[in-house]
Amino acid sequence: MKTKFLTVVLTATATSLLTFFLVARYSRDFPAFAGQEKQVPVNYVALGDKPIVSSGPVDFQAAAEASVKAVVHIRTKTKPRTVIAQDPFMDDIWGGMFGPRQYTLPPQLGSGSGVIISPDGYIITNNHVVAGADELTVTFNDRYTTNAKVIGTDPSTDLALVKVDAKNLPFMEFGNSDNVHLGQWVLAVGYPFSLDATVTAGIVSAKGRSIGINSTQSRNAIESFIQTDAAVNPGNSGGALVNTAGQLIGINSAIASPNGTYTGYSYAIPSNIVSKVASDLRTYGKVQRGYLGVAPLDAKNATQEQIRSLGFDHINGVYVQGLSDNGGARAAGLRVGDFITQIAGVPVGSVPELLGQVARYAPGDHVDVTYSRNGKLYNTTVELKNLAGNTQIIKADAETKILGALMRPLSNQERRSYSVKGGVVVLDPGSGTIGQMTSMKKNFVITAVNSQNITSLEELQQALAAAGNQIQISGFYPGYRGMYYYSINGADGTEMQ
């Protein structure tokens, strides 16, 4: 009995084991098990038929050691000065009883960074680093310190060129900022918080960015920043953004921060713009800036109604919403309603990208423009003009006739003496519109047109062109208190002579 029972148990056990083996081995092929979850094939993600292969860690040593030798520490000093308040309403009340109101501005100290771009001592930095300074000193990486002078400034791009008397200096070569790509490793080199030369690393996180900061310095602001996450802090302004080959691909200019220190976003002016501005300031003392003669609009600044009506959802480009009468774009055949898609073969999908490309050219240059009209692409060549509608070279101290009056911009010394950011001096009212329609005298300093601040001849020309036939010019006479106002009615503000 026991033997029969043991035989049955062994037989059942053997049968169960065999059944389990067969099910485990062949169950995926049996229809009865079709409801069982099948394993999903898994593959490595690759580009094409080849897997992604890491290039290994990036070595920053050579680029860092070379860069710090060409980046300098800039210190500025502004002397104290007495300023006469220029408020006509209060001057009439206060001045009649107590004389002109005055207040004293205390001395100001500042610091930033700069990049040596030639062995004979030319250094590029930010305009906001040197603006209004009476004294500049430059300290090199080996601690040698010397005085420097400002050669020229360009508030529109926030760049300035300064010069020291030296030879055989280590300098940084310009790289091509068009070849900068998202995710690319970069170094930021400068003097944050007045520390010694400091190098930080990050990647390029965006290109063609506009943050509106240059508009605080100029009505013709140009912004097409390279955005990185390399740490940049106060004092880094004017320092270098460098690729791993040690080439200058940008000038660090700004940070986006709620507290004034680095929080993850820093912005640099592309080297292709820097190179053009530096060359012009060195040669002419003033940037020779060419304009297409268009009023652009991109999807970022368009309303929902404009996006739907203009077709931004379907076309990548910059919409032409206006054209200058004497601009090159109109003469080349562009029309309101066109979408500009390329400048000199480089795609432009936003206004900052468009401005960044055009900023590399001068009045008189011929630039290929690709545009879309009614869904079809066209090509044309535009001759760039300056704001006056011509191609003449304008020097920093150039005298220009505007509305029949001979004018020139204030010098840096005059700006400091009058405690103003800028302005235009009327050398001779002449016999044109200003001479005939106002009582303006020689040496009048124009500081505003229709309540828009004026700091340069370019801004004056632009403001007059936008004013139409109702123009109010305001300013002051050096040595006299109060503001003076002159109205011109019925004149064409675009009358540039």
C-alpha positions in Angstrom: 0.0 0.0 0.0 2.8 2.3 0.9 4.7 1.4 -2.3 1.6 2.2 -4.5 1.1 5.5 -2.7 4.8 6.5 -3.1 4.6 5.6 -6.8 1.6 7.8 -7.4 3.2 10.7 -5.6 6.4 10.4 -7.6 4.5 10.1 -10.9 2.4 13.2 -10.1 5.5 15.2 -9.1 7.4 14.2 -12.3 4.3 15.1 -14.4 4.0 18.6 -12.7 7.7 19.4 -13.2 7.4 18.4 -16.8 4.3 20.5 -17.3 5.9 23.5 -15.6 9.0 23.2 -17.8 6.9 23.0 -21.0 4.8 26.0 -20.1 7.8 28.1 -19.2 9.6 27.1 -22.4 6.8 27.4 -25.0 3.9 29.5 -23.4 4.5 32.6 -25.5 3.8 30.5 -28.6 0.5 29.0 -27.4 -2.8 30.8 -28.3 -4.1 30.0 -24.9 -1.6 32.4 -23.4 -2.2 35.2 -25.8 -3.6 37.5 -23.1 -0.3 37.4 -21.2 1.8 40.6 -21.4 4.6 40.3 -23.9 8.0 42.0 -23.3 8.5 45.2 -25.4 11.8 45.2 -27.3 14.3 47.8 -26.0 17.0 49.4 -28.0 19.6 52.1 -27.4 18.7 55.5 -28.8 21.1 56.4 -31.6 21.6 58.9 -34.4 21.0 56.9 -37.6 22.4 53.5 -37.2 25.3 54.5 -34.9 25.1 54.9 -31.2 26.0 58.3 -29.5 29.6 58.2 -28.4 30.8 60.7 -25.7 33.8 62.7 -26.7 35.0 62.7 -23.2 35.5 65.5 -20.7 36.3 69.0 -22.0 39.7 70.4 -20.9 39.4 74.2 -20.2 43.0 74.6 -18.9 44.7 76.0 -22.1 41.8 78.4 -22.9 41.6 79.6 -19.3 45.3 80.2 -18.9 45.5 82.2 -22.1 42.3 84.2 -21.5 43.2 85.6 -18.1 46.3 87.2 -19.6 44.2 89.3 -22.0 41.4 90.3 -19.6 42.0 93.4 -17.4 40.4 95.1 -14.4 39.0 98.6 -15.1 38.5 101.0 -12.3 36.6 104.3 -12.8 36.3 107.5 -10.8 33.8 110.4 -11.2 34.7 113.6 -9.5 32.1 115.5 -7.3 30.3 118.3 -9.1 27.7 120.9 -8.5 24.6 120.7 -10.6 22.1 123.4 -11.3 18.6 122.1 -11.3 16.8 122.5 -14.7 13.1 122.7 -13.9 11.5 125.8 -15.5 8.4 125.7 -13.2 10.3 125.4 -9.9 13.0 127.8 -11.1 10.4 130.5 -11.7 9.2 130.1 -8.1 12.4 129.2 -6.3 14.8 131.2 -8.4 12.8 134.4 -7.9 13.2 134.3 -4.2 16.5 132.4 -3.5 18.3 132.2 -6.9 19.0 129.0 -8.9 18.7 125.7 -7.0 21.9 123.7 -6.8 22.9 120.3 -5.4 26.2 118.4 -5.2 26.8 115.0 -6.6 29.4 113.0 -4.5 32.3 111.3 -6.1 31.6 107.9 -7.6 33.8 104.8 -7.9 33.1 101.9 -10.1 34.8 98.9 -11.6 34.4 96.4 -14.4 36.4 94.3 -16.8 37.9 94.7 -20.3 39.5 92.6 -23.0 42.7 93.5 -24.8 42.1 93.1 -28.5 45.4 94.4 -30.0 49.0 94.3 -28.8 49.2 98.2 -28.9 46.8 98.7 -26.0 43.2 98.8 -27.4 40.7 97.4 -24.9 37.0 96.7 -25.5 34.6 96.9 -22.6 31.0 97.9 -21.8 29.7 101.5 -22.2 28.0 101.3 -18.8 31.4 100.6 -17.2 33.0 103.8 -18.4 30.0 106.1 -18.9 30.5 109.5 -17.2 33.9 108.6 -15.7 36.5 111.3 -15.2 39.4 108.9 -14.6 40.1 105.4 -15.8 42.8 103.0 -14.6 43.5 99.5 -16.0 45.2 96.7 -14.0 46.7 93.8 -15.9 46.8 90.2 -14.8 50.4 90.7 -13.6 49.2 93.6 -11.3 50.7 96.3 -13.4 48.3 99.4 -13.3 48.2 102.4 -15.7 45.8 105.1 -16.8 43.6 104.7 -19.8 41.5 107.0 -22.0 38.2 106.5 -23.8 38.4 106.4 -27.6 34.7 106.1 -28.3 31.5 104.7 -27.0 28.4 103.1 -28.5 25.4 103.1 -26.1 23.2 101.2 -28.6 25.3 98.0 -28.2 26.7 98.9 -24.7 30.3 98.8 -26.0 33.2 101.2 -25.5 36.8 101.2 -26.7 39.6 102.4 -24.4 43.3 102.7 -24.9 46.4 102.4 -22.8 50.0 103.4 -23.8 51.7 100.0 -24.1 53.2 97.6 -26.6 53.5 93.9 -27.1 50.5 93.1 -24.9 48.9 89.7 -24.8 45.6 90.0 -26.7 42.6 87.8 -27.5 41.7 86.8 -31.1 38.1 87.2 -32.2 36.1 84.1 -32.9 33.1 83.8 -35.1 30.0 84.1 -33.0 27.8 82.8 -35.8 29.5 79.4 -35.2 28.4 79.4 -31.5 25.8 76.6 -30.9 23.4 75.7 -28.2 25.0 73.4 -25.6 28.5 74.5 -26.4 30.9 74.9 -23.5 32.1 78.5 -22.8 34.2 80.3 -20.2 33.4 83.7 -18.6 36.5 85.6 -17.6 36.5 88.8 -15.6 37.0 90.5 -12.2 33.7 90.0 -10.3 33.4 91.9 -7.0 36.9 93.4 -7.7 38.5 90.0 -7.1 41.5 88.9 -9.2 40.9 87.4 -12.6 38.2 84.7 -12.3 37.2 82.0 -14.7 33.8 80.3 -14.7 32.4 77.7 -17.1 28.9 77.0 -18.5 27.1 76.3 -21.7 25.4 78.4 -24.3 21.7 78.2 -23.4 20.2 80.6 -26.1 21.1 82.9 -28.9 19.5 86.1 -30.3 18.1 87.1 -26.9 16.8 90.6 -26.2 16.2 91.7 -22.5 15.6 95.5 -23.1 18.5 96.7 -21.0 20.3 98.7 -23.7 17.1 100.8 -24.2 18.0 102.6 -20.9 21.1 104.0 -22.7 19.9 104.5 -26.3 16.7 104.8 -28.3 18.4 102.8 -31.0 19.2 99.8 -28.8 20.6 96.7 -30.5 20.4 93.5 -28.5 21.1 90.0 -29.9 22.7 88.5 -26.8 24.3 85.1 -26.3 22.7 83.6 -23.2 24.8 81.3 -21.0 24.7 79.8 -17.6 28.4 80.6 -16.8 28.5 82.5 -13.5 28.7 86.3 -14.1 28.5 88.8 -11.3 28.9 92.6 -10.8 32.4 93.4 -12.0 32.3 90.9 -14.8 30.8 93.5 -17.2 33.2 94.0 -20.1 34.9 90.7 -19.6 35.3 87.9 -22.1 33.1 85.0 -23.1 35.5 82.5 -24.5 35.2 79.2 -26.4 37.3 76.2 -25.6 39.8 77.2 -28.3 40.5 80.4 -26.3 38.8 82.7 -28.8 36.7 85.7 -27.9 33.1 85.0 -28.9 31.3 87.6 -26.7 31.6 90.5 -24.2 29.8 89.8 -21.0 27.3 92.6 -20.4 24.3 91.7 -18.2 22.7 89.2 -15.9 19.0 88.5 -15.3 18.6 88.5 -11.5 16.1 89.5 -8.9 18.8 90.4 -6.4 21.6 91.9 -8.5 23.9 88.8 -8.4 24.1 85.7 -10.5 21.1 83.5 -10.5 21.6 81.4 -13.6 21.3 83.7 -16.6 24.1 85.9 -18.1 24.2 87.7 -21.4 27.1 88.5 -23.8 27.3 90.7 -26.9 28.3 88.5 -29.9 31.9 88.9 -31.1 30.9 89.7 -34.7 29.1 92.8 -33.4 31.9 93.6 -31.0 34.5 93.4 -33.8 32.5 95.8 -36.1 31.9 98.4 -33.3 35.6 98.2 -32.1 36.9 98.8 -35.6 34.6 101.8 -36.2 35.4 103.4 -32.9 39.1 103.0 -33.6 38.9 104.4 -37.1 36.2 107.1 -36.8 35.5 107.5 -33.1 31.8 106.7 -33.9 30.0 103.6 -35.1 29.0 103.7 -38.8 25.7 101.9 -38.5 23.7 100.9 -41.5 19.9 100.5 -41.5 17.5 98.5 -43.7 14.9 101.2 -43.4 12.1 98.9 -42.1 9.9 98.9 -39.0 10.0 95.2 -37.9 7.7 93.1 -35.9 8.1 89.5 -34.8 5.8 87.0 -33.2 7.2 87.6 -29.7 5.9 91.2 -29.7 2.7 90.6 -31.7 -0.7 90.4 -30.2 -2.9 87.3 -30.7 -4.9 89.1 -33.2 -1.8 90.1 -35.2 -0.5 86.5 -35.0 -3.7 85.2 -36.5 -4.1 87.9 -39.1 -0.4 88.1 -40.2 0.1 84.3 -40.3 3.0 84.1 -37.8 1.9 80.5 -37.1 2.8 79.5 -40.6 5.8 81.7 -41.6 9.1 82.0 -39.8 10.5 85.5 -40.2 10.3 89.2 -39.3 7.2 91.0 -40.5 7.7 94.4 -42.2 5.1 96.7 -40.7 6.6 99.9 -42.0 9.2 101.3 -44.4 11.3 104.5 -44.4 10.7 106.8 -47.4 14.4 107.2 -47.9 15.5 103.8 -46.7 17.2 101.1 -48.8 14.5 98.5 -48.3 11.8 100.5 -50.1 14.2 101.2 -53.0 15.0 97.5 -53.2 11.4 96.5 -53.6 10.3 95.4 -50.1 6.7 96.2 -49.1 4.7 96.3 -46.0 3.4 92.8 -45.3 6.6 91.0 -46.4 8.4 88.6 -44.0 12.2 88.9 -44.0 13.6 85.4 -43.5 17.4 85.8 -44.2 20.1 88.5 -44.1 23.2 87.7 -46.1 22.2 84.1 -46.2 21.8 83.8 -42.4 18.2 82.9 -41.2 16.5 85.5 -39.0 13.4 84.5 -37.1 13.1 87.4 -34.7 13.8 91.1 -34.5 16.9 90.6 -32.3 18.4 88.2 -34.8 17.6 90.7 -37.6 19.2 93.6 -35.7 22.2 91.5 -34.8 22.9 90.6 -38.5 22.4 94.1 -39.9 24.6 95.7 -37.1 27.6 94.1 -38.7 27.3 96.4 -41.8 27.9 100.0 -42.5 26.0 102.6 -44.6 26.8 102.0 -48.3 27.1 98.2 -47.9 25.0 96.1 -50.1 23.3 93.2 -48.2 21.4 90.3 -49.7 17.9 90.0 -48.2 15.5 87.0 -48.6 11.8 87.7 -47.9 8.5 85.9 -48.2 5.5 87.5 -49.9 2.2 85.6 -50.3 4.0 82.4 -49.5 6.7 82.7 -52.1 10.4 83.5 -51.5 12.2 86.4 -53.2 15.7 87.7 -53.1 16.9 91.3 -53.4 19.9 93.4 -52.5 19.5 96.4 -50.2 21.9 99.3 -49.9 22.1 100.2 -46.2 21.7 103.9 -45.2 22.3 105.9 -42.1 19.5 107.6 -40.1 19.9 110.7 -42.3 19.1 108.6 -45.4 22.5 108.7 -46.9 25.8 106.8 -46.9 28.2 109.5 -45.6 30.8 108.7 -42.9 29.9 110.4 -39.6 32.7 111.1 -37.2 32.3 111.5 -33.4 32.7 115.3 -33.6 31.0 115.7 -37.0 29.1 118.9 -37.7 25.7 118.2 -39.4 23.0 120.4 -40.7 19.5 119.5 -39.4 16.5 121.6 -40.1 18.9 124.2 -41.5 20.9 124.5 -38.3 24.6 123.5 -37.9 24.9 121.1 -35.0 27.3 118.7 -33.3 27.1 116.3 -30.4 28.3 117.2 -26.9 31.8 116.1 -26.1 32.5 113.8 -23.2 34.0 116.7 -21.3 30.9 118.8 -21.9 28.6 116.0 -20.8 30.5 115.8 -17.5 30.6 119.6 -17.1 26.8 119.9 -17.6 26.0 116.7 -15.8 23.9 115.3 -18.7 24.0 112.0 -20.4 24.3 113.7 -23.8 22.8 116.3 -26.1 23.3 118.3 -29.3 24.9 121.7 -29.5 23.4 124.2 -32.0 26.5 126.0 -33.5 24.5 128.1 -35.9 20.6 128.3 -36.2 21.1 129.1 -39.9 18.4 130.3 -42.3 16.4 127.1 -42.5 13.4 125.9 -40.5 15.0 126.5 -37.1 16.3 129.9 -38.0 13.0 131.1 -39.6 10.5 129.6 -37.1 12.3 129.9 -33.7 14.3 132.4 -31.8 17.0 129.8 -30.9 20.5 131.2 -30.4 24.0 129.8 -30.8 25.3 127.3 -28.2 21.8 126.1 -27.3 22.0 122.4 -26.1 19.1 120.2 -27.3 18.2 117.5 -24.8 14.7 116.5 -25.9 12.3 116.5 -28.8 8.6 116.1 -27.9 9.6 114.9 -24.4 11.9 112.2 -25.8 15.4 112.5 -24.4 18.2 113.2 -27.0 21.8 112.2 -26.4 23.2 112.1 -30.0 22.8 113.4 -33.5 21.3 110.0 -34.5 18.7 110.2 -31.8 17.8 113.8 -32.8 17.3 112.7 -36.4 15.2 109.8 -35.4 13.1 111.8 -33.1 12.5 114.6 -35.6 11.5 112.0 -38.3 8.9 110.5 -35.9 7.6 113.9 -34.7 5.8 114.8 -37.9 4.9 118.5 -38.2 4.3 119.2 -34.5 7.8 119.6 -33.0 8.8 120.9 -29.5 12.5 121.2 -28.9 13.7 121.6 -25.4 17.2 122.2 -23.8 19.3 124.7 -22.1 21.9 127.4 -22.6 25.2 126.7 -20.7 25.6 129.3 -17.9 21.9 130.1 -17.8 19.5 128.4 -15.4 16.2 126.8 -16.5 15.0 124.9 -19.5 14.0 126.6 -22.8 11.4 125.4 -25.2 11.0 126.1 -29.0 7.9 124.9 -31.0 7.9 124.3 -34.7 4.5 123.8 -36.3 3.8 122.7 -39.8 7.4 121.7 -40.6 8.5 118.3 -41.8 10.7 116.8 -39.2 12.4 114.6 -41.9 14.0 117.7 -43.5 17.7 116.7 -43.0 20.1 118.9 -44.8 
